[in-house]
């Protein structure tokens, strides 16, 4: 199982703050997870396939789409943040 967390406006748009995904045997990459979420259609397609940028973290470290995900990992999605 992979624990997936949604933060800030993504949590509000998707109506959930977390879920567990079974990703079968072996490993996948973050892009495969994004593609799976996008394929749900509706708001999921808008959030993960639209024009709004979405940042990703893997085990609490900023990550890239090609980063590998393994069973037991935590993946987080959040909007870009700005500081001032």
Biopython code that builds the backbone (N, CA, C, O; Angstrom):
import numpy as np
from Bio.PDB.StructureBuilder import StructureBuilder

atoms = [
    (1, "UNK", "N", (0.842, -1.188, 0.000)),
    (1, "UNK", "CA", (0.000, 0.000, 0.000)),
    (1, "UNK", "C", (0.880, 1.243, 0.000)),
    (1, "UNK", "O", (1.965, 1.269, 0.581)),
    (2, "UNK", "N", (0.386, 2.242, -0.655)),
    (2, "UNK", "CA", (1.033, 3.557, -0.680)),
    (2, "UNK", "C", (0.061, 4.536, -0.062)),
    (2, "UNK", "O", (-1.098, 4.602, -0.470)),
    (3, "UNK", "N", (0.513, 5.288, 0.904)),
    (3, "UNK", "CA", (-0.335, 6.307, 1.532)),
    (3, "UNK", "C", (-0.211, 7.588, 0.726)),
    (3, "UNK", "O", (0.895, 8.074, 0.489)),
    (4, "UNK", "N", (-1.345, 8.137, 0.303)),
    (4, "UNK", "CA", (-1.373, 9.359, -0.508)),
    (4, "UNK", "C", (-2.079, 10.448, 0.292)),
    (4, "UNK", "O", (-3.186, 10.250, 0.792)),
    (5, "UNK", "N", (-1.421, 11.598, 0.404)),
    (5, "UNK", "CA", (-1.955, 12.739, 1.144)),
    (5, "UNK", "C", (-2.214, 13.897, 0.190)),
    (5, "UNK", "O", (-1.461, 14.110, -0.761)),
    (6, "UNK", "N", (-3.277, 14.639, 0.448)),
    (6, "UNK", "CA", (-3.633, 15.820, -0.352)),
    (6, "UNK", "C", (-3.697, 17.011, 0.593)),
    (6, "UNK", "O", (-4.347, 16.942, 1.636)),
    (7, "UNK", "N", (-3.025, 18.105, 0.235)),
    (7, "UNK", "CA", (-2.939, 19.267, 1.104)),
    (7, "UNK", "C", (-3.556, 20.519, 0.476)),
    (7, "UNK", "O", (-3.678, 20.645, -0.742)),
    (8, "UNK", "N", (-3.936, 21.431, 1.360)),
    (8, "UNK", "CA", (-4.405, 22.777, 1.011)),
    (8, "UNK", "C", (-5.582, 22.718, 0.024)),
    (8, "UNK", "O", (-6.540, 21.977, 0.244)),
    (9, "UNK", "N", (-5.507, 23.495, -1.053)),
    (9, "UNK", "CA", (-6.630, 23.574, -1.988)),
    (9, "UNK", "C", (-6.917, 22.243, -2.674)),
    (9, "UNK", "O", (-8.054, 21.997, -3.078)),
    (10, "UNK", "N", (-5.918, 21.381, -2.814)),
    (10, "UNK", "CA", (-6.169, 20.068, -3.422)),
    (10, "UNK", "C", (-7.101, 19.249, -2.543)),
    (10, "UNK", "O", (-8.000, 18.573, -3.044)),
    (11, "UNK", "N", (-6.891, 19.308, -1.245)),
    (11, "UNK", "CA", (-7.760, 18.590, -0.301)),
    (11, "UNK", "C", (-9.196, 19.090, -0.448)),
    (11, "UNK", "O", (-10.138, 18.297, -0.448)),
    (12, "UNK", "N", (-9.357, 20.394, -0.571)),
    (12, "UNK", "CA", (-10.697, 20.971, -0.708)),
    (12, "UNK", "C", (-11.341, 20.570, -2.032)),
    (12, "UNK", "O", (-12.514, 20.196, -2.060)),
    (13, "UNK", "N", (-10.592, 20.644, -3.119)),
    (13, "UNK", "CA", (-11.135, 20.301, -4.428)),
    (13, "UNK", "C", (-11.517, 18.831, -4.531)),
    (13, "UNK", "O", (-12.560, 18.497, -5.094)),
    (14, "UNK", "N", (-10.681, 17.955, -3.992)),
    (14, "UNK", "CA", (-10.892, 16.521, -4.128)),
    (14, "UNK", "C", (-11.815, 15.949, -3.063)),
    (14, "UNK", "O", (-12.318, 14.834, -3.201)),
    (15, "UNK", "N", (-12.033, 16.710, -2.006)),
    (15, "UNK", "CA", (-12.935, 16.260, -0.951)),
    (15, "UNK", "C", (-12.361, 15.170, -0.065)),
    (15, "UNK", "O", (-13.107, 14.451, 0.599)),
    (16, "UNK", "N", (-11.048, 15.043, -0.050)),
    (16, "UNK", "CA", (-10.394, 14.055, 0.812)),
    (16, "UNK", "C", (-9.005, 14.550, 1.175)),
    (16, "UNK", "O", (-8.386, 15.310, 0.431)),
    (17, "UNK", "N", (-8.527, 14.110, 2.326)),
    (17, "UNK", "CA", (-7.173, 14.512, 2.723)),
    (17, "UNK", "C", (-6.170, 13.374, 2.603)),
    (17, "UNK", "O", (-4.963, 13.613, 2.637)),
    (18, "UNK", "N", (-6.654, 12.125, 2.463)),
    (18, "UNK", "CA", (-5.733, 10.999, 2.365)),
    (18, "UNK", "C", (-6.460, 9.758, 1.850)),
    (18, "UNK", "O", (-7.683, 9.645, 1.936)),
    (19, "UNK", "N", (-5.670, 8.839, 1.316)),
    (19, "UNK", "CA", (-6.179, 7.536, 0.915)),
    (19, "UNK", "C", (-5.012, 6.572, 0.800)),
    (19, "UNK", "O", (-3.850, 6.980, 0.785)),
    (20, "UNK", "N", (-5.330, 5.308, 0.720)),
    (20, "UNK", "CA", (-4.314, 4.277, 0.531)),
    (20, "UNK", "C", (-4.533, 3.658, -0.839)),
    (20, "UNK", "O", (-5.660, 3.327, -1.206)),
    (21, "UNK", "N", (-3.453, 3.504, -1.595)),
    (21, "UNK", "CA", (-3.530, 2.912, -2.922)),
    (21, "UNK", "C", (-2.714, 1.634, -2.958)),
    (21, "UNK", "O", (-1.593, 1.586, -2.451)),
    (22, "UNK", "N", (-3.276, 0.610, -3.553)),
    (22, "UNK", "CA", (-2.526, -0.620, -3.811)),
    (22, "UNK", "C", (-1.903, -0.459, -5.187)),
    (22, "UNK", "O", (-2.608, -0.191, -6.159)),
    (23, "UNK", "N", (-0.617, -0.617, -5.276)),
    (23, "UNK", "CA", (0.042, -0.462, -6.571)),
    (23, "UNK", "C", (0.692, -1.745, -7.045)),
    (23, "UNK", "O", (1.626, -1.715, -7.847)),
    (24, "UNK", "N", (0.202, -2.873, -6.553)),
    (24, "UNK", "CA", (0.691, -4.162, -7.032)),
    (24, "UNK", "C", (2.102, -4.459, -6.564)),
    (24, "UNK", "O", (2.621, -3.826, -5.644)),
    (25, "UNK", "N", (2.697, -5.416, -7.205)),
    (25, "UNK", "CA", (4.045, -5.860, -6.853)),
    (25, "UNK", "C", (5.082, -4.893, -7.411)),
    (25, "UNK", "O", (4.843, -4.210, -8.406)),
    (26, "UNK", "N", (6.227, -4.848, -6.758)),
    (26, "UNK", "CA", (7.335, -4.041, -7.250)),
    (26, "UNK", "C", (7.130, -2.555, -7.012)),
    (26, "UNK", "O", (6.481, -2.143, -6.051)),
    (27, "UNK", "N", (7.690, -1.775, -7.897)),
    (27, "UNK", "CA", (7.640, -0.327, -7.737)),
    (27, "UNK", "C", (7.010, 0.332, -8.949)),
    (27, "UNK", "O", (6.923, -0.260, -10.025)),
    (28, "UNK", "N", (6.582, 1.540, -8.759)),
    (28, "UNK", "CA", (6.055, 2.386, -9.824)),
    (28, "UNK", "C", (6.742, 3.736, -9.659)),
    (28, "UNK", "O", (7.528, 3.924, -8.730)),
    (29, "UNK", "N", (6.456, 4.661, -10.541)),
    (29, "UNK", "CA", (6.974, 6.002, -10.335)),
    (29, "UNK", "C", (5.809, 6.945, -10.054)),
    (29, "UNK", "O", (4.643, 6.575, -10.196)),
    (30, "UNK", "N", (6.144, 8.162, -9.657)),
    (30, "UNK", "CA", (5.096, 9.124, -9.309)),
    (30, "UNK", "C", (4.211, 9.447, -10.497)),
    (30, "UNK", "O", (3.015, 9.684, -10.328)),
    (31, "UNK", "N", (4.778, 9.460, -11.697)),
    (31, "UNK", "CA", (3.958, 9.750, -12.878)),
    (31, "UNK", "C", (2.870, 8.698, -13.068)),
    (31, "UNK", "O", (1.766, 9.027, -13.501)),
    (32, "UNK", "N", (3.164, 7.441, -12.751)),
    (32, "UNK", "CA", (2.151, 6.382, -12.845)),
    (32, "UNK", "C", (1.026, 6.627, -11.845)),
    (32, "UNK", "O", (-0.140, 6.374, -12.149)),
    (33, "UNK", "N", (1.363, 7.111, -10.671)),
    (33, "UNK", "CA", (0.333, 7.420, -9.678)),
    (33, "UNK", "C", (-0.513, 8.587, -10.156)),
    (33, "UNK", "O", (-1.740, 8.541, -10.069)),
    (34, "UNK", "N", (0.130, 9.631, -10.661)),
    (34, "UNK", "CA", (-0.608, 10.790, -11.178)),
    (34, "UNK", "C", (-1.530, 10.356, -12.313)),
    (34, "UNK", "O", (-2.685, 10.776, -12.366)),
    (35, "UNK", "N", (-1.039, 9.532, -13.205)),
    (35, "UNK", "CA", (-1.847, 9.052, -14.326)),
    (35, "UNK", "C", (-3.058, 8.261, -13.835)),
    (35, "UNK", "O", (-4.157, 8.405, -14.371)),
    (36, "UNK", "N", (-2.857, 7.442, -12.832)),
    (36, "UNK", "CA", (-3.958, 6.668, -12.257)),
    (36, "UNK", "C", (-5.007, 7.582, -11.629)),
    (36, "UNK", "O", (-6.206, 7.371, -11.808)),
    (37, "UNK", "N", (-4.559, 8.587, -10.902)),
    (37, "UNK", "CA", (-5.496, 9.534, -10.286)),
    (37, "UNK", "C", (-6.247, 10.323, -11.358)),
    (37, "UNK", "O", (-7.458, 10.516, -11.250)),
    (38, "UNK", "N", (-5.535, 10.779, -12.390)),
    (38, "UNK", "CA", (-6.139, 11.546, -13.486)),
    (38, "UNK", "C", (-7.204, 10.719, -14.206)),
    (38, "UNK", "O", (-8.212, 11.264, -14.656)),
    (39, "UNK", "N", (-6.985, 9.407, -14.316)),
    (39, "UNK", "CA", (-7.911, 8.550, -15.053)),
    (39, "UNK", "C", (-9.249, 8.367, -14.332)),
    (39, "UNK", "O", (-10.181, 7.802, -14.904)),
    (40, "UNK", "N", (-9.357, 8.832, -13.098)),
    (40, "UNK", "CA", (-10.637, 8.766, -12.386)),
    (40, "UNK", "C", (-11.668, 9.703, -13.004)),
    (40, "UNK", "O", (-12.867, 9.554, -12.768)),
    (41, "UNK", "N", (-11.208, 10.657, -13.786)),
    (41, "UNK", "CA", (-12.109, 11.600, -14.451)),
    (41, "UNK", "C", (-12.591, 12.695, -13.528)),
    (41, "UNK", "O", (-12.163, 12.783, -12.377)),
    (42, "UNK", "N", (-13.480, 13.529, -14.029)),
    (42, "UNK", "CA", (-14.066, 14.615, -13.249)),
    (42, "UNK", "C", (-13.027, 15.540, -12.649)),
    (42, "UNK", "O", (-12.074, 15.938, -13.319)),
    (43, "UNK", "N", (-13.216, 15.879, -11.384)),
    (43, "UNK", "CA", (-12.312, 16.802, -10.706)),
    (43, "UNK", "C", (-10.897, 16.244, -10.641)),
    (43, "UNK", "O", (-9.932, 17.008, -10.648)),
    (44, "UNK", "N", (-10.760, 14.915, -10.579)),
    (44, "UNK", "CA", (-9.437, 14.289, -10.537)),
    (44, "UNK", "C", (-8.664, 14.604, -11.818)),
    (44, "UNK", "O", (-7.470, 14.899, -11.778)),
    (45, "UNK", "N", (-9.355, 14.539, -12.940)),
    (45, "UNK", "CA", (-8.727, 14.870, -14.220)),
    (45, "UNK", "C", (-8.357, 16.347, -14.273)),
    (45, "UNK", "O", (-7.305, 16.713, -14.796)),
    (46, "UNK", "N", (-9.224, 17.189, -13.730)),
    (46, "UNK", "CA", (-8.944, 18.627, -13.701)),
    (46, "UNK", "C", (-7.711, 18.937, -12.858)),
    (46, "UNK", "O", (-6.840, 19.702, -13.275)),
    (47, "UNK", "N", (-7.644, 18.339, -11.671)),
    (47, "UNK", "CA", (-6.539, 18.616, -10.752)),
    (47, "UNK", "C", (-5.218, 18.066, -11.268)),
    (47, "UNK", "O", (-4.199, 18.756, -11.226)),
    (48, "UNK", "N", (-5.228, 16.821, -11.760)),
    (48, "UNK", "CA", (-3.975, 16.170, -12.144)),
    (48, "UNK", "C", (-3.681, 16.202, -13.642)),
    (48, "UNK", "O", (-2.674, 15.651, -14.085)),
    (49, "UNK", "N", (-4.541, 16.836, -14.416)),
    (49, "UNK", "CA", (-4.295, 16.930, -15.845)),
    (49, "UNK", "C", (-4.529, 18.312, -16.408)),
    (49, "UNK", "O", (-4.348, 18.554, -17.601)),
    (50, "UNK", "N", (-4.931, 19.209, -15.538)),
    (50, "UNK", "CA", (-5.239, 20.566, -15.974)),
    (50, "UNK", "C", (-4.024, 21.469, -15.999)),
    (50, "UNK", "O", (-2.882, 21.012, -16.049)),
    (51, "UNK", "N", (-4.292, 22.736, -15.964)),
    (51, "UNK", "CA", (-3.220, 23.722, -16.066)),
    (51, "UNK", "C", (-2.647, 24.138, -14.724)),
    (51, "UNK", "O", (-1.597, 24.780, -14.669)),
    (52, "UNK", "N", (-3.336, 23.773, -13.625)),
    (52, "UNK", "CA", (-2.810, 24.171, -12.324)),
    (52, "UNK", "C", (-1.630, 23.276, -11.954)),
    (52, "UNK", "O", (-1.722, 22.053, -12.064)),
    (53, "UNK", "N", (-0.532, 23.871, -11.521)),
    (53, "UNK", "CA", (0.623, 23.046, -11.129)),
    (53, "UNK", "C", (0.365, 22.318, -9.820)),
    (53, "UNK", "O", (-0.299, 22.837, -8.923)),
    (54, "UNK", "N", (0.900, 21.112, -9.725)),
    (54, "UNK", "CA", (0.789, 20.307, -8.512)),
    (54, "UNK", "C", (2.199, 19.851, -8.142)),
    (54, "UNK", "O", (2.913, 19.280, -8.967)),
    (55, "UNK", "N", (2.586, 20.105, -6.913)),
    (55, "UNK", "CA", (3.881, 19.666, -6.404)),
    (55, "UNK", "C", (3.710, 18.286, -5.775)),
    (55, "UNK", "O", (2.612, 17.908, -5.367)),
    (56, "UNK", "N", (4.819, 17.534, -5.702)),
    (56, "UNK", "CA", (4.784, 16.196, -5.138)),
    (56, "UNK", "C", (5.907, 16.027, -4.132)),
    (56, "UNK", "O", (6.978, 16.620, -4.265)),
    (57, "UNK", "N", (5.648, 15.216, -3.136)),
    (57, "UNK", "CA", (6.683, 14.827, -2.180)),
    (57, "UNK", "C", (6.614, 13.320, -2.000)),
    (57, "UNK", "O", (5.537, 12.724, -2.026)),
    (58, "UNK", "N", (7.758, 12.725, -1.820)),
    (58, "UNK", "CA", (7.870, 11.294, -1.580)),
    (58, "UNK", "C", (8.587, 11.118, -0.249)),
    (58, "UNK", "O", (9.750, 11.494, -0.104)),
    (59, "UNK", "N", (7.889, 10.548, 0.708)),
    (59, "UNK", "CA", (8.440, 10.371, 2.050)),
    (59, "UNK", "C", (8.985, 11.690, 2.610)),
    (59, "UNK", "O", (10.079, 11.747, 3.171)),
    (60, "UNK", "N", (8.184, 12.742, 2.437)),
    (60, "UNK", "CA", (8.419, 14.077, 2.974)),
    (60, "UNK", "C", (9.610, 14.796, 2.352)),
    (60, "UNK", "O", (10.196, 15.681, 2.976)),
    (61, "UNK", "N", (9.973, 14.419, 1.124)),
    (61, "UNK", "CA", (11.008, 15.104, 0.357)),
    (61, "UNK", "C", (10.416, 15.485, -0.995)),
    (61, "UNK", "O", (9.755, 14.666, -1.633)),
    (62, "UNK", "N", (10.647, 16.723, -1.439)),
    (62, "UNK", "CA", (10.142, 17.154, -2.747)),
    (62, "UNK", "C", (10.633, 16.166, -3.800)),
    (62, "UNK", "O", (11.798, 15.767, -3.799)),
    (63, "UNK", "N", (9.728, 15.779, -4.699)),
    (63, "UNK", "CA", (10.029, 14.702, -5.646)),
    (63, "UNK", "C", (9.670, 15.101, -7.070)),
    (63, "UNK", "O", (8.965, 16.084, -7.300)),
    (64, "UNK", "N", (10.169, 14.318, -8.021)),
    (64, "UNK", "CA", (9.923, 14.506, -9.449)),
    (64, "UNK", "C", (9.091, 13.337, -9.976)),
    (64, "UNK", "O", (9.064, 12.274, -9.355)),
    (65, "UNK", "N", (8.411, 13.516, -11.111)),
    (65, "UNK", "CA", (7.547, 12.463, -11.661)),
    (65, "UNK", "C", (8.258, 11.122, -11.873)),
    (65, "UNK", "O", (7.630, 10.071, -11.743)),
    (66, "UNK", "N", (9.526, 11.141, -12.189)),
    (66, "UNK", "CA", (10.243, 9.901, -12.472)),
    (66, "UNK", "C", (10.743, 9.177, -11.215)),
    (66, "UNK", "O", (11.300, 8.085, -11.321)),
    (67, "UNK", "N", (10.555, 9.765, -10.033)),
    (67, "UNK", "CA", (10.996, 9.128, -8.794)),
    (67, "UNK", "C", (10.194, 7.855, -8.533)),
    (67, "UNK", "O", (8.971, 7.839, -8.675)),
    (68, "UNK", "N", (10.893, 6.793, -8.152)),
    (68, "UNK", "CA", (10.286, 5.489, -7.907)),
    (68, "UNK", "C", (9.569, 5.463, -6.559)),
    (68, "UNK", "O", (10.021, 6.059, -5.581)),
    (69, "UNK", "N", (8.449, 4.761, -6.536)),
    (69, "UNK", "CA", (7.634, 4.607, -5.334)),
    (69, "UNK", "C", (7.569, 3.116, -5.009)),
    (69, "UNK", "O", (7.391, 2.281, -5.896)),
    (70, "UNK", "N", (7.715, 2.799, -3.735)),
    (70, "UNK", "CA", (7.670, 1.409, -3.286)),
    (70, "UNK", "C", (6.581, 1.216, -2.251)),
    (70, "UNK", "O", (6.076, 2.181, -1.677)),
    (71, "UNK", "N", (6.229, -0.016, -2.020)),
    (71, "UNK", "CA", (5.244, -0.367, -1.011)),
    (71, "UNK", "C", (5.638, 0.247, 0.336)),
    (71, "UNK", "O", (6.789, 0.147, 0.761)),
    (72, "UNK", "N", (4.671, 0.880, 0.998)),
    (72, "UNK", "CA", (4.922, 1.507, 2.293)),
    (72, "UNK", "C", (5.308, 2.971, 2.220)),
    (72, "UNK", "O", (5.405, 3.636, 3.251)),
    (73, "UNK", "N", (5.531, 3.488, 1.014)),
    (73, "UNK", "CA", (5.902, 4.898, 0.865)),
    (73, "UNK", "C", (4.717, 5.813, 1.110)),
    (73, "UNK", "O", (3.558, 5.406, 1.035)),
    (74, "UNK", "N", (5.044, 7.065, 1.407)),
    (74, "UNK", "CA", (4.041, 8.120, 1.553)),
    (74, "UNK", "C", (4.254, 9.127, 0.427)),
    (74, "UNK", "O", (5.361, 9.625, 0.226)),
    (75, "UNK", "N", (3.183, 9.420, -0.299)),
    (75, "UNK", "CA", (3.217, 10.391, -1.391)),
    (75, "UNK", "C", (2.285, 11.534, -1.015)),
    (75, "UNK", "O", (1.161, 11.305, -0.568)),
    (76, "UNK", "N", (2.750, 12.759, -1.197)),
    (76, "UNK", "CA", (1.917, 13.925, -0.891)),
    (76, "UNK", "C", (1.819, 14.816, -2.122)),
    (76, "UNK", "O", (2.791, 14.995, -2.857)),
    (77, "UNK", "N", (0.637, 15.367, -2.332)),
    (77, "UNK", "CA", (0.392, 16.318, -3.412)),
    (77, "UNK", "C", (-0.059, 17.624, -2.789)),
    (77, "UNK", "O", (-0.867, 17.633, -1.861)),
    (78, "UNK", "N", (0.470, 18.736, -3.307)),
    (78, "UNK", "CA", (0.135, 20.044, -2.748)),
    (78, "UNK", "C", (0.357, 21.113, -3.810)),
    (78, "UNK", "O", (1.142, 20.916, -4.738)),
    (79, "UNK", "N", (-0.335, 22.252, -3.677)),
    (79, "UNK", "CA", (-0.121, 23.338, -4.628)),
    (79, "UNK", "C", (1.220, 24.008, -4.348)),
    (79, "UNK", "O", (1.722, 23.941, -3.226)),
    (80, "UNK", "N", (1.801, 24.650, -5.354)),
    (80, "UNK", "CA", (3.050, 25.381, -5.105)),
    (80, "UNK", "C", (2.838, 26.437, -4.023)),
    (80, "UNK", "O", (1.767, 27.036, -3.929)),
    (81, "UNK", "N", (3.836, 26.652, -3.235)),
    (81, "UNK", "CA", (3.771, 27.657, -2.184)),
    (81, "UNK", "C", (4.748, 28.780, -2.498)),
    (81, "UNK", "O", (5.814, 28.575, -3.078)),
    (82, "UNK", "N", (4.341, 29.963, -2.091)),
    (82, "UNK", "CA", (5.233, 31.114, -2.260)),
    (82, "UNK", "C", (5.468, 31.726, -0.907)),
    (82, "UNK", "O", (4.641, 31.607, -0.002)),
    (83, "UNK", "N", (6.554, 32.356, -0.778)),
    (83, "UNK", "CA", (6.884, 33.007, 0.491)),
    (83, "UNK", "C", (7.180, 34.480, 0.255)),
    (83, "UNK", "O", (7.303, 34.938, -0.881)),
    (84, "UNK", "N", (7.288, 35.175, 1.312)),
    (84, "UNK", "CA", (7.563, 36.584, 1.122)),
    (84, "UNK", "C", (8.245, 37.173, 2.320)),
    (84, "UNK", "O", (8.554, 38.364, 2.331)),
]
sb = StructureBuilder()
sb.init_structure("model")
sb.init_model(0)
sb.init_chain("A")
sb.init_seg("    ")
for serial, (resi, resn, name, xyz) in enumerate(atoms, 1):
    if name == "N":
        sb.init_residue(resn, " ", resi, " ")
    sb.init_atom(name, np.array(xyz, "f"), 0.0, 1.0, " ", f" {name:<3s}", serial, name[0])
structure = sb.get_structure()
